[in-house]
């Protein structure tokens, strides 16, 4: 499926096994193909399925207004609202400096749209160290305490992923 703006421009439904395998191969190689263009600011976010198109439109508009000349690659598990949402510059030669100087601003725009749409700044890959400082901004004290409590219950000796976020 190819999406432009908030609408779908083209899509394919298949029951053919070989064609389905080709689509999966394409999907699985998106991240690898992006590496050829240089590094990206990567997001692993989720929003309610009913709001995926709204997220794509709002985040894309806000980012393009703030940073003309960006490339947005959105892919993943759209059917469950889990989106890999990656941003880089169209001019790969300027990409490294852009990311070093503007990554925090890009993240803030993406995360604010996610919050507005009642999503999560962390989907299938978890919070991790990179999002640790953002968590209190996007989760309540009660939610954070619940996360800590679950972690403590499941891992009372801190053996699973020691020294990490929660």
Backbone as a chain_set.jsonl record, in Angstrom:
{"seq": "XXXXXXXXXXXXXXXXXXXXXXXXXXXXXXXXXXXXXXXXXXXXXXXXXXXXXXXXXXXXXXXXXXXXXXXXXXXXXXXXXXXXXXXXXXXXXXXXXXXXXXXXXXXXXXXXXXXXXXXXXXXXXXXXXXXXXXXXXXXXXXXXXXXXXXXXXXXXXXXXXXXXXX", "coords": {"N": [[0.844, -1.169, 0.0], [0.552, 2.221, -0.774], [0.763, 5.374, 0.584], [-0.302, 8.705, 0.348], [-0.17, 11.816, 1.777], [-3.069, 12.155, 3.658], [-4.576, 10.283, 2.465], [-5.075, 7.191, 0.67], [-3.328, 6.378, -2.185], [-2.916, 4.223, -3.783], [-3.364, 0.703, -3.689], [-2.95, -2.769, -2.884], [-4.485, -5.888, -2.848], [-3.989, -9.199, -2.187], [-4.257, -12.684, -2.862], [-2.496, -14.359, -3.765], [0.24, -16.359, -3.171], [2.978, -16.013, -3.952], [3.038, -13.35, -4.81], [2.314, -12.122, -2.398], [4.551, -12.787, -0.863], [6.464, -11.25, -2.183], [5.561, -8.665, -1.537], [5.931, -8.717, 1.262], [8.717, -8.974, 1.328], [9.48, -6.528, 0.226], [8.44, -4.815, 2.236], [9.983, -5.655, 4.462], [12.484, -4.767, 3.727], [12.529, -2.02, 3.772], [13.667, -0.429, 5.876], [16.376, -1.089, 5.592], [16.855, -0.13, 3.017], [16.607, 2.578, 3.5], [18.969, 3.125, 4.845], [20.882, 3.469, 2.877], [20.459, 6.04, 2.129], [21.457, 7.447, 4.188], [21.522, 8.349, 7.707], [18.574, 8.346, 9.796], [16.038, 10.054, 11.698], [14.442, 8.165, 13.881], [11.283, 6.812, 14.721], [9.166, 4.897, 16.757], [6.139, 4.543, 17.031], [2.708, 4.54, 18.225], [-0.735, 4.806, 17.435], [-4.311, 4.992, 17.875], [-5.922, 2.743, 15.641], [-7.953, 3.853, 14.104], [-7.045, 6.399, 13.823], [-4.744, 6.543, 12.363], [-4.391, 7.581, 9.696], [-4.947, 10.244, 10.239], [-2.833, 10.861, 11.973], [-0.638, 10.549, 10.188], [-1.19, 12.623, 8.368], [-1.313, 14.979, 10.055], [1.173, 14.976, 11.495], [2.961, 14.912, 9.363], [2.355, 17.339, 8.027], [2.959, 19.253, 10.05], [5.703, 18.749, 10.451], [6.781, 19.213, 7.873], [6.204, 21.898, 7.579], [7.797, 22.986, 9.608], [10.326, 22.06, 8.919], [11.285, 22.354, 5.984], [12.059, 20.366, 3.131], [12.393, 17.83, 4.134], [12.34, 14.23, 4.311], [9.891, 11.861, 4.772], [9.377, 8.667, 5.925], [7.025, 6.396, 6.402], [6.012, 3.426, 7.767], [5.147, 0.004, 8.51], [3.17, -1.533, 10.883], [0.453, -0.829, 10.132], [-2.138, -1.716, 10.358], [-2.545, -2.256, 13.044], [-2.017, 0.112, 14.203], [0.619, 0.686, 14.805], [3.431, 2.389, 14.009], [6.341, 2.822, 12.14], [8.127, 5.616, 11.92], [10.005, 7.563, 10.167], [12.411, 10.147, 9.72], [14.318, 12.099, 7.532], [16.632, 14.223, 5.762], [16.077, 15.362, 2.422], [18.349, 16.094, 1.091], [21.023, 14.334, 1.424], [23.638, 14.984, 2.104], [23.483, 16.994, 3.979], [22.273, 15.819, 6.082], [23.382, 14.608, 8.494], [24.215, 16.828, 10.092], [21.738, 18.11, 10.363], [20.28, 16.209, 11.857], [21.809, 16.096, 14.221], [21.459, 18.712, 15.163], [18.687, 19.21, 15.185], [17.149, 17.075, 16.058], [15.815, 16.805, 18.561], [13.761, 18.715, 18.329], [12.315, 17.696, 16.154], [11.475, 15.246, 17.248], [9.835, 16.212, 19.326], [7.706, 17.419, 17.921], [6.604, 15.162, 16.595], [5.959, 13.53, 18.829], [4.125, 15.143, 20.201], [1.94, 15.219, 18.442], [1.305, 12.519, 18.504], [0.526, 12.295, 21.204], [-1.706, 14.01, 21.229], [-3.432, 12.52, 19.692], [-3.96, 10.431, 21.307], [-2.093, 8.338, 21.497], [0.934, 6.368, 21.741], [4.333, 7.077, 22.49], [6.046, 5.071, 22.288], [6.116, 1.993, 20.865], [6.237, -1.151, 19.643], [8.982, -1.554, 20.187], [9.59, -0.727, 22.713], [10.392, 1.526, 25.499], [13.113, 2.247, 26.168], [16.47, 3.649, 26.491], [16.743, 5.984, 25.012], [14.28, 7.276, 24.994], [13.712, 7.663, 27.583], [13.86, 10.096, 29.099], [11.749, 11.477, 28.03], [9.481, 10.173, 28.8], [8.12, 10.952, 31.316], [6.847, 13.266, 30.445], [4.874, 12.408, 28.757], [3.428, 10.437, 30.008], [1.422, 9.748, 32.858], [2.005, 10.21, 36.418], [0.849, 8.108, 37.795], [0.693, 6.125, 35.802], [3.428, 5.742, 35.32], [4.269, 4.774, 37.806], [2.81, 2.401, 37.884], [4.056, 1.019, 35.77], [6.624, 0.684, 36.868], [5.955, -0.903, 39.055], [4.968, -3.235, 37.832], [7.301, -4.063, 36.516], [8.928, -4.546, 38.768], [7.492, -6.625, 39.954], [7.641, -8.661, 38.004], [10.366, -8.885, 37.69], [12.007, -9.045, 40.181], [14.665, -9.084, 41.028], [16.07, -7.584, 39.262], [17.215, -8.717, 36.941], [16.486, -8.912, 34.285], [17.324, -7.19, 31.502], [19.208, -5.393, 32.888], [19.764, -2.314, 34.664], [18.411, -0.666, 32.966], [15.646, 1.303, 31.706], [12.977, 1.041, 33.22]], "CA": [[0.0, 0.0, 0.0], [1.286, 3.473, -0.829], [-0.101, 6.42, 1.116], [0.123, 10.069, 0.109], [-0.958, 12.675, 2.646], [-3.959, 11.396, 4.542], [-5.344, 9.316, 1.693], [-4.351, 6.12, -0.004], [-3.319, 6.598, -3.622], [-2.886, 2.94, -4.463], [-3.235, -0.414, -2.76], [-3.044, -4.096, -3.482], [-4.936, -7.004, -2.021], [-3.621, -10.399, -2.923], [-4.371, -14.019, -2.269], [-1.423, -15.103, -4.411], [1.337, -16.544, -2.219], [4.223, -15.43, -4.468], [2.89, -11.892, -4.747], [2.357, -11.754, -0.976], [5.955, -12.866, -0.437], [7.153, -10.07, -2.738], [5.179, -7.502, -0.725], [6.618, -8.831, 2.549], [10.135, -8.691, 1.103], [9.564, -5.072, 0.106], [8.222, -4.241, 3.571], [11.108, -5.969, 5.347], [13.696, -4.099, 3.264], [12.403, -0.561, 3.805], [14.671, 0.155, 6.777], [17.695, -1.289, 4.973], [16.941, 0.792, 1.888], [16.815, 3.92, 4.044], [20.372, 3.281, 5.243], [21.631, 3.957, 1.72], [20.238, 7.484, 2.087], [22.048, 8.037, 5.389], [20.794, 8.077, 8.941], [17.251, 8.952, 9.948], [15.476, 10.173, 13.04], [13.485, 7.06, 13.85], [10.234, 6.77, 15.736], [8.378, 3.668, 16.854], [4.988, 5.101, 17.75], [1.418, 3.92, 17.933], [-1.954, 5.589, 17.633], [-5.46, 4.134, 17.57], [-6.013, 2.422, 14.213], [-8.871, 4.798, 13.469], [-6.41, 7.71, 13.715], [-3.47, 6.431, 11.642], [-4.358, 8.554, 8.6], [-4.894, 11.563, 10.874], [-1.449, 11.049, 12.424], [0.219, 10.739, 9.01], [-1.458, 13.958, 7.831], [-0.944, 16.038, 11.006], [2.615, 14.978, 11.759], [3.632, 15.294, 8.124], [2.161, 18.77, 7.806], [3.718, 20.005, 11.056], [7.138, 18.583, 10.197], [7.16, 19.879, 6.617], [6.175, 23.339, 7.837], [8.945, 23.336, 10.447], [11.587, 21.637, 8.299], [11.143, 22.09, 4.546], [13.136, 19.546, 2.582], [12.55, 16.545, 4.82], [11.724, 13.027, 3.746], [9.225, 11.056, 5.799], [9.088, 7.291, 5.533], [6.132, 5.8, 7.403], [5.702, 2.047, 7.398], [5.073, -0.866, 9.675], [2.0, -2.339, 11.203], [-0.627, 0.152, 10.091], [-3.38, -2.374, 10.744], [-2.731, -2.203, 14.498], [-1.685, 1.456, 14.662], [2.037, 0.765, 15.155], [4.045, 3.001, 12.833], [7.743, 3.233, 12.105], [7.975, 6.936, 11.316], [11.399, 7.983, 10.079], [12.596, 11.443, 9.083], [15.665, 12.487, 7.123], [16.61, 15.287, 4.766], [16.208, 14.935, 1.033], [19.762, 16.304, 0.771], [21.744, 13.454, 2.35], [24.887, 15.617, 2.535], [23.192, 17.852, 5.131], [21.479, 15.031, 7.016], [24.045, 14.415, 9.79], [24.12, 18.077, 10.855], [20.323, 18.316, 10.678], [19.901, 15.316, 12.947], [22.481, 16.532, 15.449], [20.959, 20.005, 15.622], [17.239, 19.377, 15.23], [16.451, 15.84, 16.419], [14.9, 17.029, 19.684], [12.588, 19.433, 17.821], [11.556, 16.743, 15.343], [10.827, 14.327, 18.187], [8.771, 16.909, 20.051], [6.556, 17.552, 17.021], [6.01, 13.833, 16.413], [5.386, 13.059, 20.093], [2.95, 15.951, 20.543], [0.827, 14.73, 17.622], [0.953, 11.21, 19.071], [-0.233, 12.52, 22.443], [-2.999, 14.597, 20.86], [-4.267, 11.459, 19.126], [-4.079, 9.41, 22.354], [-1.229, 7.216, 21.166], [2.098, 6.113, 22.587], [5.612, 7.396, 21.855], [6.819, 3.836, 22.241], [5.235, 0.879, 20.505], [6.761, -2.51, 19.778], [10.381, -1.633, 20.604], [9.734, -0.319, 24.105], [10.823, 2.886, 25.793], [14.558, 2.329, 25.968], [17.197, 4.768, 27.081], [16.589, 7.196, 24.219], [13.009, 7.938, 25.295], [13.552, 7.682, 29.039], [13.599, 11.445, 29.603], [10.473, 11.948, 27.485], [8.37, 9.417, 29.378], [7.283, 11.711, 32.264], [6.073, 14.282, 29.726], [3.782, 11.787, 28.022], [2.728, 9.468, 30.857], [1.107, 10.288, 34.183], [2.732, 9.617, 37.541], [0.207, 6.82, 38.087], [1.142, 5.171, 34.783], [4.847, 5.437, 35.559], [4.359, 3.91, 38.989], [2.308, 1.091, 37.479], [5.128, 0.387, 34.996], [7.668, 0.264, 37.819], [5.406, -1.988, 39.863], [4.952, -4.442, 36.992], [8.705, -4.467, 36.35], [9.382, -5.099, 40.048], [6.811, -7.906, 40.151], [8.157, -9.649, 37.055], [11.829, -8.963, 37.742], [12.35, -8.486, 41.496], [16.112, -9.011, 41.237], [16.663, -6.736, 38.23], [18.037, -9.538, 36.049], [16.093, -8.716, 32.887], [17.743, -5.884, 30.983], [19.63, -4.644, 34.075], [20.2, -0.933, 34.547], [17.678, 0.054, 31.928], [14.675, 2.325, 32.067], [12.054, 0.792, 34.331]], "C": [[0.89, 1.233, 0.0], [0.344, 4.571, -0.382], [0.502, 7.783, 0.83], [-0.771, 10.988, 0.919], [-1.795, 11.828, 3.563], [-4.726, 10.327, 3.786], [-4.463, 8.272, 1.046], [-4.456, 6.352, -1.5], [-3.391, 5.29, -4.394], [-2.793, 1.846, -3.411], [-3.387, -1.716, -3.518], [-3.548, -5.069, -2.44], [-4.618, -8.253, -2.828], [-3.928, -11.661, -2.13], [-3.303, -14.927, -2.87], [-0.203, -15.158, -3.49], [2.632, -15.881, -2.693], [4.162, -13.91, -4.416], [2.944, -11.407, -3.301], [3.789, -11.782, -0.459], [6.756, -11.681, -0.959], [6.83, -8.82, -1.925], [5.875, -7.54, 0.632], [8.105, -8.531, 2.41], [10.348, -7.185, 0.98], [9.443, -4.42, 1.477], [9.431, -4.452, 4.474], [12.388, -5.238, 4.957], [13.623, -2.575, 3.3], [13.493, 0.063, 4.669], [16.071, 0.036, 6.184], [17.891, -0.327, 3.804], [17.18, 2.218, 2.366], [18.27, 4.156, 4.412], [21.223, 3.817, 4.099], [21.522, 5.47, 1.582], [20.899, 8.199, 3.259], [21.171, 7.746, 6.592], [19.47, 8.835, 8.971], [16.967, 9.169, 11.422], [14.32, 9.19, 13.06], [12.516, 7.132, 15.018], [9.492, 5.45, 15.632], [7.166, 4.043, 17.69], [3.744, 4.273, 17.463], [0.313, 4.922, 18.209], [-3.121, 4.635, 17.404], [-5.576, 3.936, 16.054], [-6.885, 3.431, 13.477], [-8.232, 6.167, 13.241], [-5.072, 7.667, 12.976], [-3.372, 7.478, 10.536], [-4.254, 9.975, 9.143], [-3.478, 11.856, 11.365], [-0.538, 11.353, 11.239], [0.05, 12.156, 8.465], [-0.963, 15.052, 8.768], [0.558, 16.111, 11.231], [3.371, 15.419, 10.512], [3.534, 16.779, 7.846], [2.999, 19.6, 8.774], [5.219, 19.923, 10.79], [7.576, 19.302, 8.927], [7.122, 21.397, 6.759], [7.401, 23.777, 8.626], [10.276, 23.083, 9.746], [11.381, 21.327, 6.815], [12.324, 21.235, 4.063], [13.368, 18.242, 3.319], [11.907, 15.427, 4.012], [11.137, 12.245, 4.906], [8.95, 9.677, 5.21], [8.286, 6.676, 6.671], [5.754, 4.403, 6.926], [5.532, 1.235, 8.663], [3.775, -1.617, 9.741], [0.772, -1.434, 11.248], [-1.947, -0.445, 10.565], [-3.602, -2.438, 12.237], [-2.283, -0.864, 15.077], [-0.23, 1.658, 15.043], [2.805, 1.213, 13.915], [5.525, 3.254, 13.077], [7.734, 4.52, 11.286], [9.346, 7.604, 11.318], [11.536, 9.256, 9.261], [14.062, 11.631, 8.748], [15.518, 13.639, 6.13], [16.696, 14.693, 3.371], [17.654, 15.081, 0.568], [20.603, 15.536, 1.785], [23.027, 14.085, 2.869], [24.684, 16.483, 3.776], [22.549, 17.086, 6.28], [22.097, 14.914, 8.406], [23.921, 15.669, 10.657], [22.678, 18.354, 11.265], [19.918, 17.477, 11.877], [20.542, 15.753, 14.252], [21.857, 17.798, 16.022], [19.458, 20.036, 15.881], [16.464, 18.149, 15.694], [15.441, 16.055, 17.54], [13.619, 17.727, 19.21], [11.695, 18.517, 16.979], [10.786, 15.795, 16.253], [9.658, 14.991, 18.892], [7.528, 17.054, 19.179], [5.845, 16.21, 16.868], [5.296, 13.4, 17.686], [4.153, 13.856, 20.504], [1.734, 15.521, 19.715], [0.362, 13.374, 18.147], [0.104, 11.399, 20.325], [-1.632, 13.055, 22.14], [-3.97, 13.526, 20.35], [-4.387, 10.255, 20.056], [-3.31, 8.137, 22.018], [-0.101, 7.062, 22.161], [3.374, 6.433, 21.813], [6.497, 6.17, 21.738], [5.881, 2.674, 21.969], [5.974, -0.436, 20.705], [8.187, -2.596, 20.302], [10.616, -1.154, 22.031], [10.285, 1.089, 24.252], [12.317, 3.042, 25.547], [15.17, 3.583, 26.558], [16.977, 6.071, 26.324], [15.316, 7.965, 24.552], [12.781, 8.099, 26.794], [13.166, 9.072, 29.553], [12.281, 12.026, 29.099], [9.277, 11.326, 28.2], [7.526, 10.225, 30.364], [6.43, 12.795, 31.595], [4.806, 13.682, 29.109], [3.025, 10.722, 28.795], [2.532, 10.07, 32.242], [1.957, 9.604, 35.246], [2.162, 8.244, 37.892], [0.663, 5.762, 37.081], [2.596, 4.77, 34.999], [5.019, 4.517, 36.757], [3.857, 2.501, 38.677], [3.371, 0.33, 36.68], [6.229, -0.14, 35.915], [7.206, -0.929, 38.646], [5.376, -3.305, 39.083], [6.371, -4.964, 36.803], [9.215, -5.132, 37.624], [8.761, -6.471, 40.309], [7.405, -8.994, 39.26], [9.662, -9.882, 37.174], [12.343, -8.398, 39.066], [13.854, -8.336, 41.738], [16.829, -8.204, 40.152], [17.556, -7.48, 37.252], [17.722, -9.324, 34.57], [16.43, -7.294, 32.46], [18.201, -4.97, 32.122], [20.104, -3.225, 33.759], [19.468, -0.121, 33.504], [16.528, 0.835, 32.546], [13.838, 2.021, 33.296], [12.232, -0.632, 34.793]], "O": [[1.891, 1.27, 0.717], [-0.761, 4.691, -0.911], [1.696, 7.991, 1.047], [-1.993, 10.952, 0.775], [-1.295, 10.886, 4.179], [-5.452, 9.542, 4.396], [-3.254, 8.457, 0.899], [-5.557, 6.508, -2.028], [-3.87, 5.256, -5.527], [-2.2, 2.052, -2.352], [-3.887, -1.752, -4.643], [-3.094, -5.072, -1.296], [-4.945, -8.341, -4.011], [-3.864, -11.686, -0.901], [-3.212, -16.107, -2.533], [0.32, -14.122, -3.082], [3.315, -15.243, -1.892], [5.13, -13.259, -4.022], [3.561, -10.381, -3.017], [4.195, -10.9, 0.298], [7.628, -11.163, -0.261], [7.714, -8.007, -1.653], [6.357, -6.512, 1.108], [8.69, -7.896, 3.287], [11.284, -6.634, 1.56], [10.255, -3.567, 1.835], [9.855, -3.532, 5.173], [13.291, -5.103, 5.783], [14.574, -1.907, 2.894], [14.172, 0.992, 4.231], [16.862, 0.974, 6.273], [18.977, 0.227, 3.627], [17.882, 2.983, 1.705], [18.757, 5.281, 4.301], [22.186, 4.546, 4.336], [22.392, 6.108, 0.989], [20.898, 9.429, 3.315], [20.201, 6.993, 6.505], [19.281, 9.826, 8.266], [17.581, 8.542, 12.286], [13.336, 9.361, 12.341], [12.886, 7.467, 16.143], [9.228, 4.956, 14.536], [7.167, 3.879, 18.91], [3.734, 3.421, 16.574], [0.417, 5.767, 19.098], [-2.942, 3.577, 16.801], [-5.349, 4.869, 15.284], [-6.579, 3.814, 12.348], [-8.804, 7.007, 12.547], [-4.343, 8.659, 12.966], [-2.371, 8.189, 10.448], [-3.555, 10.813, 8.572], [-2.979, 12.968, 11.195], [0.243, 12.303, 11.28], [1.036, 12.817, 8.137], [-0.262, 15.964, 8.329], [1.147, 17.19, 11.165], [4.312, 16.209, 10.597], [4.522, 17.41, 7.471], [3.673, 20.544, 8.361], [5.924, 20.926, 10.895], [8.632, 19.935, 8.907], [7.913, 22.102, 6.133], [7.981, 24.825, 8.343], [11.242, 23.815, 9.959], [11.311, 20.159, 6.433], [13.447, 21.383, 4.544], [14.414, 17.613, 3.159], [11.054, 15.655, 3.154], [11.812, 11.998, 5.904], [8.366, 9.549, 4.134], [8.804, 6.463, 7.767], [5.241, 4.227, 5.821], [5.753, 1.736, 9.766], [3.344, -2.251, 8.778], [0.132, -1.296, 12.291], [-2.783, 0.269, 11.119], [-4.731, -2.653, 12.677], [-2.18, -0.714, 16.294], [0.12, 2.718, 15.562], [2.83, 0.515, 12.901], [5.909, 3.828, 14.096], [7.378, 4.515, 10.107], [9.79, 8.14, 12.334], [10.868, 9.428, 8.241], [14.94, 11.359, 9.567], [14.41, 13.978, 5.715], [17.314, 13.648, 3.165], [18.131, 14.292, -0.247], [20.865, 16.033, 2.88], [23.466, 13.757, 3.972], [25.624, 16.684, 4.546], [22.308, 17.656, 7.344], [21.4, 15.104, 9.402], [23.561, 15.576, 11.831], [22.424, 18.786, 12.389], [19.284, 17.977, 12.806], [19.877, 15.777, 15.288], [21.742, 17.936, 17.24], [18.998, 20.815, 16.716], [15.234, 18.18, 15.721], [14.326, 15.539, 17.473], [12.521, 17.372, 19.64], [10.469, 18.563, 17.084], [9.593, 15.566, 16.057], [8.597, 14.384, 19.036], [6.413, 16.833, 19.653], [4.623, 16.133, 16.996], [4.151, 12.952, 17.632], [3.23, 13.299, 21.097], [0.62, 15.466, 20.236], [-0.838, 13.114, 18.225], [-0.92, 10.736, 20.488], [-2.618, 12.606, 22.724], [-5.179, 13.624, 20.556], [-4.854, 9.191, 19.65], [-3.792, 7.022, 22.219], [-0.17, 7.562, 23.284], [3.49, 6.107, 20.632], [7.578, 6.232, 21.153], [4.965, 2.404, 22.746], [6.302, -0.792, 21.837], [8.568, -3.642, 20.826], [11.752, -1.178, 22.503], [10.602, 1.757, 23.267], [12.724, 3.909, 24.774], [14.468, 4.461, 27.059], [17.017, 7.148, 26.92], [15.28, 9.187, 24.405], [11.749, 8.625, 27.211], [12.243, 9.201, 30.357], [11.757, 12.972, 29.688], [8.186, 11.895, 28.2], [6.3, 10.189, 30.259], [5.397, 13.191, 32.137], [3.794, 14.366, 28.961], [2.063, 10.156, 28.274], [3.381, 10.814, 32.731], [2.552, 8.554, 35.002], [2.905, 7.328, 38.243], [0.981, 4.635, 37.462], [2.949, 3.597, 34.874], [5.825, 3.587, 36.722], [4.423, 1.52, 39.158], [3.564, -0.867, 36.888], [6.701, -1.266, 35.757], [7.977, -1.853, 38.905], [5.719, -4.359, 39.618], [6.615, -6.165, 36.915], [9.868, -6.173, 37.559], [9.425, -7.371, 40.825], [7.641, -10.114, 39.712], [10.167, -10.943, 36.805], [13.039, -7.383, 39.075], [14.263, -7.532, 42.576], [18.058, -8.15, 40.13], [18.552, -6.93, 36.782], [18.577, -9.528, 33.708], [15.889, -6.325, 32.992], [17.644, -3.887, 32.303], [20.748, -2.973, 32.741], [19.87, 1.001, 33.193], [16.457, 1.0, 33.764], [13.983, 2.691, 34.319], [11.556, -1.068, 35.725]]}, "num_chains": 1, "name": "protein.A"}
